[in-house]
Amino acid sequence: MTKESLAALLNGREYCNEITPAEEAGAKAAGLLVIFGASDDLTELRGALHDEAGAWEGAAHRIDAKGFVPDWDSVDHHDEDECADYFARKNGGFEVEAKWAEGDYSWVIEASVPCATFDIVEDGEKYCRGIVIDLADLGS
């Protein structure tokens, strides 16, 4: 499975039925990460990672091997381990932007790394332009 073939498979899926558990397991085995918007306030990760982050009215996210890198404001500044984890991760991974109300879509996901796109629909209307990333494209 490639990022392009998975994006083609997901293209045209209905909102809330973006990816099946079997497809997610296949994506994980292939090192593929599916990223899409949900509801009016979430960015979702499926496949190689399974995570979600708040994105009210859009958000910029940093994603690494553990998932979404937390914002400094969400870190407990009195917890030395949590602070150390944040500083170890804050410049790693790659950036993703979840754009709210972009053109004809409720969500458009864009990344700073190579990706393949797919569209999610809701009642036949464009809902989200999601992306699939091959973690092998990211190198170490």
N, CA, C and O of each residue as an XYZ file, in Angstrom:
560
protein
N       0.851     -1.177      0.000
C       0.000      0.000      0.000
C       0.898      1.243      0.000
O       1.870      1.318      0.752
N       0.562      2.206     -0.846
C       1.280      3.472     -0.908
C       0.373      4.589     -0.406
O      -0.833      4.392     -0.250
N       0.947      5.753     -0.154
C       0.122      6.875      0.282
C      -0.890      7.235     -0.804
O      -2.019      7.619     -0.500
N      -0.484      7.112     -2.075
C      -1.387      7.439     -3.180
C      -2.535      6.431     -3.281
O      -3.681      6.822     -3.502
N      -2.236      5.140     -3.122
C      -3.300      4.138     -3.227
C      -4.266      4.232     -2.047
O      -5.469      4.038     -2.218
N      -3.753      4.526     -0.859
C      -4.643      4.685      0.288
C      -5.504      5.928      0.120
O      -6.701      5.887      0.405
N      -4.922      7.032     -0.336
C      -5.704      8.255     -0.562
C      -6.806      7.997     -1.590
O      -7.929      8.472     -1.423
N      -6.495      7.248     -2.651
C      -7.503      6.920     -3.669
C      -8.625      6.071     -3.069
O      -9.793      6.258     -3.411
N      -8.282      5.148     -2.187
C      -9.265      4.290     -1.531
C     -10.191      5.107     -0.627
O     -11.394      4.852     -0.576
N      -9.636      6.081      0.079
C     -10.414      6.891      1.017
C     -11.214      7.992      0.322
O     -12.189      8.494      0.881
N     -10.814      8.367     -0.879
C     -11.443      9.476     -1.584
C     -12.939      9.225     -1.794
O     -13.338      8.180     -2.309
N     -13.753     10.194     -1.389
C     -15.193     10.105     -1.554
C     -15.927      9.473     -0.383
O     -17.149      9.328     -0.420
N     -15.191      9.098      0.654
C     -15.828      8.506      1.839
C     -16.716      9.539      2.519
O     -16.504     10.748      2.418
N     -17.717      9.012      3.216
C     -18.656      9.854      3.947
C     -18.072     10.215      5.318
O     -17.416      9.393      5.957
N     -18.314     11.441      5.757
C     -17.915     11.907      7.075
C     -18.394     10.905      8.132
O     -19.526     10.426      8.057
N     -17.566     10.594      9.089
C     -17.755      9.622     10.167
C     -17.511      8.187      9.713
O     -17.615      7.263     10.520
N     -17.188      7.985      8.442
C     -16.820      6.672      7.918
C     -15.561      6.811      7.069
O     -15.454      6.219      5.995
N     -14.614      7.598      7.563
C     -13.422      7.947      6.788
C     -12.523      6.737      6.518
O     -12.010      6.584      5.410
N     -12.330      5.884      7.519
C     -11.405      4.764      7.383
C     -11.894      3.616      8.266
O     -12.291      3.833      9.411
N     -11.865      2.404      7.733
C     -12.316      1.241      8.505
C     -11.191      0.772      9.429
O     -10.029      1.112      9.207
N     -11.523      0.001     10.457
C     -10.469     -0.551     11.317
C      -9.452     -1.394     10.535
O      -8.257     -1.334     10.826
N      -9.899     -2.165      9.564
C      -8.975     -2.983      8.766
C      -8.052     -2.102      7.926
O      -6.862     -2.388      7.801
N      -8.599     -1.036      7.354
C      -7.777     -0.105      6.567
C      -6.775      0.614      7.462
O      -5.633      0.845      7.066
N      -7.207      0.966      8.670
C      -6.300      1.625      9.612
C      -5.153      0.691      9.991
O      -4.002      1.119     10.077
N      -5.467     -0.582     10.217
C      -4.422     -1.561     10.542
C      -3.466     -1.729      9.369
O      -2.256     -1.829      9.573
N      -3.984     -1.762      8.150
C      -3.136     -1.858      6.963
C      -2.253     -0.636      6.801
O      -1.082     -0.755      6.439
N      -2.805      0.536      7.066
C      -2.032      1.772      6.989
C      -0.917      1.770      8.031
O       0.210      2.171      7.742
N      -1.232      1.321      9.233
C      -0.226      1.251     10.289
C       0.904      0.315      9.885
O       2.076      0.651     10.051
N       0.563     -0.856      9.355
C       1.578     -1.824      8.927
C       2.450     -1.274      7.800
O       3.628     -1.615      7.692
N       1.857     -0.416      6.959
C       2.590      0.169      5.829
C       3.327      1.454      6.194
O       4.022      2.024      5.353
N       3.185      1.921      7.443
C       3.839      3.164      7.856
C       3.186      4.401      7.277
O       3.854      5.404      7.026
N       1.875      4.333      7.063
C       1.132      5.459      6.495
C       0.314      6.154      7.570
O      -0.262      5.506      8.444
N       0.267      7.475      7.498
C      -0.466      8.286      8.456
C      -1.554      9.048      7.725
O      -1.274      9.809      6.798
N      -2.808      8.841      8.146
C      -3.969      9.519      7.575
C      -4.338     10.666      8.509
O      -4.454     10.474      9.720
N      -4.522     11.863      7.945
C      -4.838     13.045      8.752
C      -6.064     13.715      8.137
O      -6.104     13.973      6.934
N      -7.066     13.993      8.979
C      -8.282     14.640      8.486
C      -8.934     15.437      9.611
O      -8.626     15.235     10.786
N      -9.835     16.343      9.241
C     -10.580     17.128     10.207
C     -11.878     16.453     10.558
O     -12.444     15.727      9.741
N     -12.362     16.683     11.770
C     -13.626     16.111     12.214
C     -14.371     17.121     13.062
O     -13.769     17.991     13.692
N     -15.685     16.996     13.073
C     -16.538     17.891     13.813
C     -16.200     19.326     13.406
O     -15.898     19.580     12.240
N     -16.246     20.253     14.339
C     -15.840     21.618     14.018
C     -14.607     22.017     14.823
O     -14.255     23.194     14.902
N     -13.941     20.992     15.436
C     -12.851     21.380     16.319
C     -11.765     20.327     16.503
O     -11.034     20.377     17.492
N     -11.633     19.356     15.563
C     -10.648     18.296     15.764
C      -9.811     18.021     14.523
O     -10.286     18.127     13.392
N      -8.567     17.670     14.760
C      -7.710     17.086     13.739
C      -7.436     15.659     14.193
O      -7.023     15.427     15.329
N      -7.671     14.699     13.290
C      -7.576     13.276     13.611
C      -6.374     12.645     12.915
O      -6.050     12.994     11.780
N      -5.711     11.709     13.607
C      -4.637     10.898     13.045
C      -5.086      9.447     13.095
O      -5.600      8.986     14.114
N      -4.889      8.719     11.982
C      -5.202      7.292     11.930
C      -4.104      6.584     11.149
O      -3.424      7.190     10.321
N      -3.943      5.305     11.420
C      -2.929      4.503     10.740
C      -1.704      4.363     11.615
O      -1.781      3.783     12.698
N      -0.577      4.883     11.167
C       0.680      4.769     11.910
C       0.558      5.351     13.319
O       1.265      4.914     14.227
N      -0.315      6.313     13.508
C      -0.612      6.899     14.815
C      -2.117      6.985     14.968
O      -2.840      7.094     13.978
N      -2.588      6.936     16.195
C      -4.017      7.106     16.466
C      -4.116      8.168     17.557
O      -3.823      7.912     18.725
N      -4.539      9.376     17.146
C      -4.529     10.502     18.080
C      -5.513     11.541     17.558
O      -5.976     11.450     16.421
N      -5.823     12.512     18.380
C      -6.616     13.659     17.950
C      -6.169     14.869     18.746
O      -5.654     14.755     19.859
N      -6.382     16.045     18.136
C      -6.024     17.299     18.800
C      -7.082     18.343     18.490
O      -7.717     18.310     17.436
N      -7.259     19.257     19.409
C      -8.201     20.349     19.213
C      -7.750     21.264     18.085
O      -6.559     21.517     17.902
N      -8.739     21.759     17.325
C      -8.427     22.640     16.194
C      -9.559     23.638     15.973
O      -9.921     23.925     14.832
N     -10.112     24.161     17.047
C     -11.227     25.105     16.935
C     -10.855     26.253     16.002
O      -9.858     26.941     16.227
N     -11.650     26.461     14.959
C     -11.443     27.496     13.938
C     -10.094     27.365     13.239
O      -9.566     28.350     12.723
N      -9.537     26.160     13.219
C      -8.265     25.896     12.542
C      -7.121     25.862     13.533
O      -7.206     26.422     14.627
N      -6.040     25.190     13.130
C      -4.887     25.071     14.025
C      -3.658     24.638     13.245
O      -3.752     23.995     12.200
N      -2.508     25.005     13.781
C      -1.232     24.491     13.290
C      -0.765     23.465     14.315
O      -0.781     23.722     15.519
N      -0.349     22.302     13.825
C       0.088     21.225     14.704
C       1.498     20.786     14.331
O       1.906     20.895     13.175
N       2.227     20.297     15.306
C       3.489     19.590     15.071
C       3.222     18.145     15.458
O       2.671     17.864     16.523
N       3.623     17.224     14.570
C       3.403     15.800     14.781
C       4.743     15.093     14.733
O       5.553     15.336     13.839
N       4.973     14.210     15.708
C       6.192     13.402     15.708
C       5.820     11.937     15.888
O       4.649     11.578     15.765
N       6.783     11.104     16.173
C       6.556      9.658     16.278
C       5.580      9.289     17.391
O       5.013      8.197     17.358
N       5.363     10.165     18.376
C       4.433      9.895     19.470
C       3.028     10.418     19.189
O       2.083     10.032     19.877
N       2.873     11.282     18.201
C       1.579     11.895     17.899
C       1.708     13.405     17.896
O       2.746     13.949     17.519
N       0.653     14.075     18.317
C       0.681     15.537     18.359
C       1.623     16.007     19.462
O       1.551     15.528     20.594
N       2.494     16.934     19.133
C       3.365     17.554     20.135
C       2.499     18.578     20.877
O       1.865     19.418     20.240
N       2.463     18.522     22.195
C       1.596     19.452     22.929
C       2.083     20.894     22.801
O       3.271     21.149     22.601
N       1.144     21.827     22.920
C       1.503     23.244     22.994
C       2.083     23.509     24.376
O       1.697     22.859     25.348
N       2.993     24.446     24.467
C       3.611     24.791     25.744
C       2.551     25.152     26.781
O       2.685     24.812     27.956
N       1.496     25.843     26.342
C       0.447     26.256     27.274
C      -0.300     25.075     27.892
O      -0.903     25.219     28.956
N      -0.270     23.909     27.242
C      -0.978     22.747     27.784
C      -0.091     21.863     28.652
O      -0.558     20.875     29.219
N       1.192     22.218     28.756
C       2.142     21.452     29.560
C       2.075     21.917     31.018
O       2.029     23.117     31.288
N       2.069     20.975     31.944
C       2.123     21.308     33.371
C       3.545     21.774     33.680
O       4.460     20.956     33.773
N       3.727     23.066     33.836
C       5.060     23.656     34.029
C       5.716     23.265     35.341
O       6.902     23.525     35.544
N       4.961     22.645     36.230
C       5.511     22.174     37.498
C       5.947     20.710     37.431
O       6.515     20.180     38.386
N       5.676     20.063     36.296
C       6.019     18.649     36.117
C       7.296     18.561     35.280
O       7.258     18.762     34.066
N       8.417     18.262     35.923
C       9.712     18.247     35.239
C       9.746     17.267     34.068
O      10.318     17.572     33.021
N       9.136     16.091     34.237
C       9.129     15.094     33.153
C       8.330     15.588     31.953
O       8.748     15.424     30.807
N       7.185     16.190     32.223
C       6.347     16.715     31.142
C       7.064     17.849     30.410
O       7.009     17.923     29.182
N       7.730     18.726     31.145
C       8.494     19.818     30.526
C       9.659     19.272     29.700
O       9.903     19.733     28.585
N      10.370     18.295     30.246
C      11.494     17.696     29.516
C      11.011     17.039     28.233
O      11.660     17.162     27.195
N       9.868     16.336     28.289
C       9.300     15.702     27.097
C       8.941     16.759     26.052
O       9.224     16.579     24.868
N       8.325     17.850     26.480
C       7.971     18.924     25.554
C       9.223     19.474     24.854
O       9.247     19.587     23.629
N      10.254     19.812     25.623
C      11.450     20.400     25.022
C      12.182     19.411     24.118
O      12.817     19.822     23.146
N      12.105     18.124     24.419
C      12.721     17.109     23.560
C      11.972     16.981     22.237
O      12.570     16.619     21.223
N      10.681     17.271     22.235
C       9.850     17.054     21.050
C       9.530     18.309     20.258
O       9.164     18.201     19.087
N       9.649     19.483     20.836
C       9.080     20.696     20.243
C       9.601     21.049     18.857
O       8.887     21.708     18.101
N      10.791     20.648     18.495
C      11.335     20.982     17.182
C      11.428     19.780     16.248
O      11.945     19.893     15.137
N      10.931     18.633     16.694
C      10.993     17.429     15.868
C       9.765     17.280     15.001
O       8.884     18.140     15.001
N       9.707     16.198     14.268
C       8.536     15.884     13.472
C       8.325     16.834     12.311
O       9.279     17.316     11.701
N       7.075     17.093     12.016
C       6.711     17.941     10.878
C       5.463     18.738     11.239
O       4.781     18.442     12.220
N       5.181     19.753     10.430
C       4.046     20.625     10.697
C       2.863     20.285      9.798
O       3.025     19.928      8.631
N       1.678     20.405     10.371
C       0.424     20.232      9.658
C      -0.455     21.427     10.000
O      -0.497     21.879     11.144
N      -1.152     21.925      8.995
C      -2.107     22.988      9.244
C      -3.502     22.483      8.924
O      -3.759     21.978      7.831
N      -4.398     22.623      9.888
C      -5.808     22.284      9.708
C      -6.537     23.605      9.515
O      -6.689     24.387     10.453
N      -6.986     23.845      8.284
C      -7.647     25.110      7.952
C      -9.155     24.921      7.989
O      -9.702     24.051      7.311
N      -9.813     25.738      8.782
C     -11.257     25.685      8.934
C     -11.923     26.594      7.916
O     -11.431     27.691      7.650
N     -13.045     26.150      7.339
C     -13.858     26.928      6.394
C     -12.999     27.441      5.246
O     -12.976     28.638      4.958
N     -12.295     26.521      4.599
C     -11.384     26.849      3.506
C     -12.067     26.528      2.172
O     -12.277     25.359      1.849
N     -12.414     27.562      1.399
C     -13.069     27.349      0.109
C     -14.391     26.614      0.280
O     -15.235     27.017      1.081
N     -14.569     25.524     -0.484
C     -15.807     24.736     -0.423
C     -15.810     23.711      0.703
O     -16.786     22.977      0.854
N     -14.753     23.640      1.492
C     -14.581     22.611      2.511
C     -14.756     23.178      3.914
O     -14.487     24.353      4.162
N     -15.214     22.320      4.828
C     -15.173     22.681      6.244
C     -13.731     22.606      6.734
O     -13.290     23.454      7.510
N     -12.983     21.569      6.273
C     -11.588     21.384      6.668
C     -10.706     21.148      5.444
O     -11.088     20.436      4.515
N      -9.537     21.751      5.459
C      -8.468     21.426      4.510
C      -7.206     21.207      5.331
O      -6.788     22.072      6.101
N      -6.606     20.033      5.150
C      -5.386     19.696      5.877
C      -4.205     19.849      4.915
O      -4.228     19.319      3.804
N      -3.185     20.570      5.346
C      -1.966     20.771      4.556
C      -0.766     20.432      5.418
O      -0.784     20.626      6.634
N       0.287     19.918      4.774
C       1.488     19.518      5.520
C       2.729     20.074      4.856
O       2.729     20.427      3.677
N       3.792     20.140      5.651
C       5.087     20.620      5.173
C       5.924     19.476      4.602
O       7.114     19.655      4.342
N       5.321     18.307      4.405
C       6.017     17.114      3.904
C       5.217     16.541      2.734
O       4.051     16.894      2.557
N       5.828     15.660      1.932
C       5.095     15.057      0.805
C       3.862     14.292      1.291
O       3.911     13.589      2.300
N       2.756     14.442      0.557
C       1.515     13.782      0.947
C       0.632     13.578     -0.273
O       0.836     14.190     -1.322
N      -0.349     12.707     -0.113
C      -1.397     12.488     -1.114
C      -2.708     12.953     -0.493
O      -2.926     12.773      0.705
N      -3.581     13.549     -1.298
C      -4.828     14.101     -0.762
C      -6.025     13.218     -1.104
O      -6.006     12.439     -2.057
N      -7.060     13.371     -0.291
C      -8.337     12.710     -0.534
C      -9.446     13.600     -0.006
O      -9.212     14.438      0.865
N     -10.650     13.423     -0.526
C     -11.799     14.209     -0.099
C     -12.780     13.348      0.672
O     -13.069     12.214      0.293
N     -13.288     13.909      1.765
C     -14.371     13.334      2.547
C     -15.604     14.184      2.250
O     -15.516     15.408      2.155
N     -16.737     13.534      2.105
C     -17.967     14.259      1.815
C     -18.958     14.086      2.964
O     -18.864     13.147      3.755
N     -19.896     15.003      3.034
C     -20.999     14.889      3.991
C     -22.277     15.172      3.215
O     -22.482     16.282      2.723
N     -23.127     14.172      3.110
C     -24.362     14.272      2.326
C     -24.079     14.737      0.897
O     -24.822     15.546      0.340
N     -22.999     14.221      0.312
C     -22.649     14.519     -1.070
C     -21.902     15.824     -1.276
O     -21.481     16.114     -2.395
N     -21.725     16.613     -0.239
C     -21.021     17.901     -0.327
C     -19.613     17.751      0.220
O     -19.372     16.932      1.108
N     -18.680     18.539     -0.306
C     -17.297     18.510      0.183
C     -17.277     18.846      1.669
O     -17.900     19.812      2.108
N     -16.558     18.042      2.430
C     -16.439     18.286      3.869
C     -14.984     18.507      4.271
O     -14.672     19.495      4.936
N     -14.092     17.599      3.878
C     -12.699     17.690      4.302
C     -11.770     17.234      3.190
O     -12.022     16.222      2.536
N     -10.708     17.975      2.979
C      -9.608     17.514      2.136
C      -8.540     17.019      3.103
O      -7.849     17.815      3.739
N      -8.408     15.694      3.209
C      -7.448     15.079      4.101
C      -6.171     14.711      3.365
O      -6.067     14.886      2.151
N      -5.209     14.203      4.106
C      -3.929     13.819      3.511
C      -3.464     12.477      4.072
O      -3.861     12.058      5.159
N      -2.593     11.812      3.277
C      -1.925     10.598      3.703
C      -0.434     10.840      3.546
O       0.019     11.298      2.497
N       0.330     10.532      4.589
C       1.776     10.709      4.606
C       2.421      9.352      4.773
O       1.967      8.542      5.581
N       3.482      9.094      4.014
C       4.291      7.887      4.186
C       5.451      8.266      5.097
O       6.298      9.078      4.722
N       5.493      7.685      6.283
C       6.545      8.045      7.247
C       7.934      7.763      6.695
O       8.905      8.384      7.130
N       8.048      6.838      5.746
C       9.355      6.552      5.134
C       9.865      7.766      4.354
O      11.074      7.930      4.191
N       8.960      8.612      3.872
C       9.357      9.834      3.148
C      10.011     10.850      4.063
O      10.672     11.773      3.589
N       9.836     10.694      5.378
C      10.333     11.676      6.332
C      11.778     11.422      6.743
O      12.396     12.267      7.392
N      12.320     10.269      6.371
C      13.678      9.931      6.786
C      13.722      9.731      8.288
O      12.712      9.387      8.901
N      14.861      9.941      8.871
C      14.987      9.766     10.322
C      14.535     11.017     11.004
O      14.556     11.092     12.232
